[in-house]
Amino acid sequence: MATLKDKDVKPSGLQTLAQWMRYVPGGALLFAVTPLLILGYFAWKNWGAEHLDVALYAVRIENLVTTQQPTWIRNTKVREEVFKNSGLGQLSVLDPQASATIAHAFESHSWVQRASRVQKLPGGKVTVDIVYRRPIAMVYYDGHANPSSTKVNKGFFPVDEDGVVLPLADFDENQVRSYFVVIAEGATPPSEVGMTYADTRIKQSLLLCRLLDSARVELRLEGIMVERDDRMGGPTPWVMHIKTSDNRFINWGHAPGSEVPDEPTAQEKFANMIKWNADASSTLQIDLTKPLTRETKLTIGR
């Protein structure tokens, strides 16, 4: 088999550079250092600049300004918890995705409904406009295990209008009556704070809580009980009864938006309840699933 002679093999570019360096003062040293300089350049470009960027322009908690927490968040420090748990200290404010990353970090907290705006300001300052979740009800759980055998302690679970379970550390037993108490037999809370009740009965009761919230104190509304009533028909079998703190009872019927054809609307029920409450001669009970008349008002509850 024929072979190539050494003189027939053309030197590579690197070999040519090495031969040329022999005739340059200090060339050997320069030849050895050049690859290191090239590698160092690319290493700096890909990794070094990024680390220096984070070191000089990292988000700092003292530069992180958030909307003031509402008074109902008594113990949790939202800003501090988000900064600690989300790794924002490793984020550079120069990162093009910094605003989105910061917003996502705050929205992952159970007390935050949304971060409506993140603004980066000179000097590394970052402002975050937060819409906090507001508790509207306490859902009672009787302590039975759910179908997956996960045990949840008996007690009251604070929720916002979306059914998200809020941190229990910010509530105590004395605050239970400061919100609607929702009772639906066997309604098991989610396994973790920040998760949402999946039970349809809870979702529908919270629609009623939202509607009546502004009048809760004035009308002394206290508890909402969700029960099944197939006699009324309609898109859902669940109906609601309201108890007041002065032991009066209101048969509300279906949740707002789920009324049957002959059932008054939620707005009509609300107006009738206001009239009933203002009438000193009213009975201890009222059925809002029927139009409110003088005859109905006087006979119901007997």
C-alpha positions in Angstrom: 0.0 0.0 0.0 1.4 3.4 -0.9 2.1 5.9 1.9 2.6 9.6 2.0 6.0 10.8 2.7 6.6 13.4 5.4 7.4 16.0 2.8 4.2 15.4 1.1 2.1 16.2 4.2 1.2 19.9 4.5 1.7 21.4 8.0 -1.5 22.4 9.8 -2.2 26.0 10.7 -1.3 25.3 14.3 2.0 23.7 13.3 2.8 26.7 11.0 2.0 29.1 13.9 4.4 27.0 16.2 7.2 27.1 13.6 6.7 30.8 13.2 6.8 31.4 17.0 10.3 29.9 17.1 11.7 33.0 15.4 9.8 35.5 17.6 11.4 36.6 20.9 9.4 35.0 23.7 7.3 33.2 21.0 7.2 29.9 22.8 5.7 31.6 25.9 3.3 33.5 23.8 2.3 30.3 22.0 1.6 28.6 25.3 -0.4 31.6 26.8 -2.5 32.3 23.7 -4.8 29.3 24.1 -5.3 30.2 27.7 -6.3 33.7 26.8 -8.8 32.5 24.2 -10.3 30.0 26.7 -10.4 32.6 29.4 -12.2 35.0 27.1 -15.0 32.6 26.2 -15.2 31.4 29.9 -15.7 35.1 30.9 -18.2 35.7 28.2 -20.3 32.7 29.1 -20.0 32.5 32.9 -17.8 35.2 34.5 -19.9 38.2 33.3 -23.0 36.6 34.5 -21.6 36.0 38.0 -20.2 39.5 38.2 -23.6 40.8 37.1 -25.4 39.0 39.9 -22.8 40.1 42.4 -23.1 43.8 41.5 -26.8 44.0 40.6 -28.5 41.2 42.5 -32.0 41.9 44.0 -31.5 42.9 47.6 -34.3 42.7 50.2 -33.6 46.3 51.4 -34.2 47.5 47.8 -37.4 45.5 47.4 -40.5 47.7 48.1 -43.9 46.1 48.2 -47.5 47.2 48.8 -48.1 47.5 52.5 -49.7 44.4 54.0 -53.3 44.7 55.1 -54.1 44.5 58.8 -55.7 41.0 58.5 -52.2 39.5 57.8 -51.1 39.6 61.4 -48.0 37.4 61.6 -46.8 36.5 58.1 -44.1 38.7 56.5 -44.8 38.2 52.9 -41.9 40.1 51.4 -39.3 38.3 53.6 -40.8 34.9 53.0 -40.9 35.4 49.2 -37.3 36.6 49.1 -36.1 33.8 51.3 -37.9 30.9 49.6 -37.7 32.0 45.9 -34.0 32.7 45.5 -34.5 36.3 44.4 -31.1 37.1 45.9 -29.5 35.2 43.0 -31.4 37.3 40.4 -29.8 40.3 38.7 -32.1 43.3 38.1 -30.4 43.6 34.7 -31.9 40.3 33.7 -34.5 40.9 30.9 -36.8 38.5 32.6 -36.3 39.9 36.1 -39.7 41.6 36.4 -41.6 38.5 35.3 -39.5 36.3 37.7 -40.2 38.6 40.6 -43.9 38.8 39.8 -44.1 35.0 39.6 -42.2 34.6 42.9 -44.7 36.8 44.8 -47.8 35.2 43.1 -46.6 31.8 44.4 -47.2 33.0 48.0 -50.6 32.0 49.5 -51.4 35.6 50.6 -50.9 37.1 47.2 -53.6 37.1 44.6 -51.5 38.8 42.0 -48.5 41.1 41.5 -50.1 43.7 39.3 -46.9 45.6 38.4 -43.1 45.2 38.9 -41.0 48.3 38.3 -37.3 48.5 38.3 -35.8 51.9 39.4 -32.3 53.4 39.5 -30.0 52.2 42.2 -31.3 48.6 42.0 -34.6 49.5 43.7 -37.6 47.3 42.7 -41.2 48.1 43.5 -43.9 45.4 43.5 -47.6 46.3 43.5 -49.5 43.5 45.2 -53.1 42.6 45.4 -53.4 40.6 48.6 -56.0 37.9 49.2 -58.8 38.9 51.7 -60.3 36.4 54.0 -64.1 36.1 53.6 -65.1 32.9 55.4 -64.1 30.2 57.7 -64.9 26.7 56.4 -65.6 24.2 59.1 -64.2 20.6 58.9 -65.4 17.9 61.2 -62.2 16.0 61.2 -63.1 13.0 59.1 -60.5 11.6 56.8 -60.9 12.3 53.1 -61.2 9.4 50.5 -57.4 9.3 50.0 -57.0 8.7 53.7 -55.1 11.9 54.2 -55.9 13.1 57.7 -56.7 16.8 58.3 -57.2 18.3 61.7 -60.7 19.2 62.8 -61.3 23.0 62.8 -61.9 26.1 60.8 -60.0 26.9 57.7 -59.8 30.6 56.5 -60.5 31.1 52.8 -60.7 34.0 50.4 -63.5 34.5 47.9 -61.8 32.1 45.5 -61.7 29.3 48.0 -57.9 29.5 48.6 -56.9 28.3 52.0 -55.0 31.1 53.8 -52.2 30.7 56.3 -53.6 29.6 59.6 -50.8 31.3 61.6 -52.5 34.6 60.9 -55.8 33.6 62.6 -57.0 32.4 66.0 -60.2 31.1 67.5 -61.4 34.6 68.5 -61.5 35.6 64.8 -63.9 32.9 63.6 -67.0 35.0 64.1 -65.4 37.9 62.2 -66.2 36.1 59.0 -68.9 33.9 57.5 -68.8 30.3 58.9 -69.5 27.9 56.1 -70.7 24.4 57.0 -70.9 21.6 54.4 -70.8 18.1 55.8 -67.6 16.3 55.0 -66.1 19.1 53.0 -62.4 18.3 53.3 -59.9 21.1 53.0 -56.9 20.9 50.6 -53.8 19.2 51.9 -51.8 22.4 51.8 -52.2 26.1 52.5 -52.5 28.1 49.3 -54.5 25.4 47.5 -58.1 25.8 46.5 -61.2 24.0 47.8 -62.4 21.7 45.0 -65.8 21.0 46.7 -68.6 22.5 44.6 -70.6 23.3 47.7 -67.8 25.5 49.0 -67.4 27.3 45.7 -71.2 28.0 45.6 -71.3 29.2 49.2 -68.5 31.6 48.6 -70.5 33.2 45.8 -73.1 33.9 48.4 -70.5 35.2 50.9 -69.2 37.6 48.2 -72.7 38.9 47.6 -73.6 39.4 51.2 -70.2 40.4 52.6 -71.0 44.2 52.7 -74.1 43.5 54.8 -72.7 40.8 57.0 -72.2 43.0 60.1 -75.4 45.1 59.7 -77.6 42.0 59.2 -75.7 40.0 61.8 -75.2 37.2 59.3 -73.2 34.4 60.9 -73.3 30.9 59.4 -74.1 29.5 55.9 -75.1 25.8 55.8 -75.1 24.0 52.5 -77.6 21.1 52.2 -78.9 18.9 49.4 -82.5 19.5 48.3 -83.6 17.7 45.1 -87.1 18.9 45.4 -86.3 22.3 44.0 -84.6 21.0 40.9 -82.4 23.3 38.9 -78.8 23.1 37.7 -77.5 22.1 41.2 -79.1 20.3 44.1 -77.3 22.4 46.7 -79.3 25.0 48.6 -78.2 27.3 51.4 -79.5 28.4 54.8 -78.3 31.4 56.7 -78.2 31.7 60.5 -77.8 35.1 62.2 -76.1 35.8 65.5 -79.5 36.6 67.1 -80.8 33.2 66.1 -82.9 34.0 63.1 -82.9 31.7 60.0 -83.0 32.5 56.3 -83.8 30.0 53.7 -81.7 31.4 50.8 -82.1 28.7 48.2 -79.7 28.2 45.3 -76.4 30.0 45.0 -76.3 33.3 43.0 -76.6 32.4 39.3 -78.0 28.9 39.9 -81.6 29.8 40.6 -84.5 27.7 39.2 -87.0 29.5 36.8 -89.5 30.4 39.5 -86.9 31.4 42.1 -86.2 35.1 42.7 -82.8 36.3 41.6 -79.9 36.8 44.0 -80.5 40.6 43.9 -84.2 40.2 44.6 -83.5 37.9 47.5 -81.0 40.4 48.9 -83.5 43.3 48.7 -86.2 41.2 50.3 -83.8 40.2 53.1 -83.0 43.9 53.8 -86.8 44.7 54.0 -87.4 41.7 56.3 -84.6 42.7 58.6 -85.8 46.3 58.8 -89.4 45.3 59.7 -89.7 45.1 63.5 -92.7 42.8 63.2 -90.9 40.3 61.0 -90.8 36.6 62.0 -87.7 34.7 63.1 -87.5 32.9 59.7 -87.9 33.8 56.1 -88.0 31.8 52.9 -86.3 33.9 50.1 -87.0 31.2 47.5 -90.5 32.7 47.2 -91.5 36.3 46.4 -91.8 38.3 49.7 -95.4 39.3 50.4 -97.1 40.4 53.6 -98.9 37.1 53.8 -95.8 35.0 53.2 -93.8 37.0 55.8 -96.3 36.6 58.5 -97.0 32.9 58.0 -93.5 31.6 57.5 -91.7 30.5 60.7 -94.9 29.6 62.5 
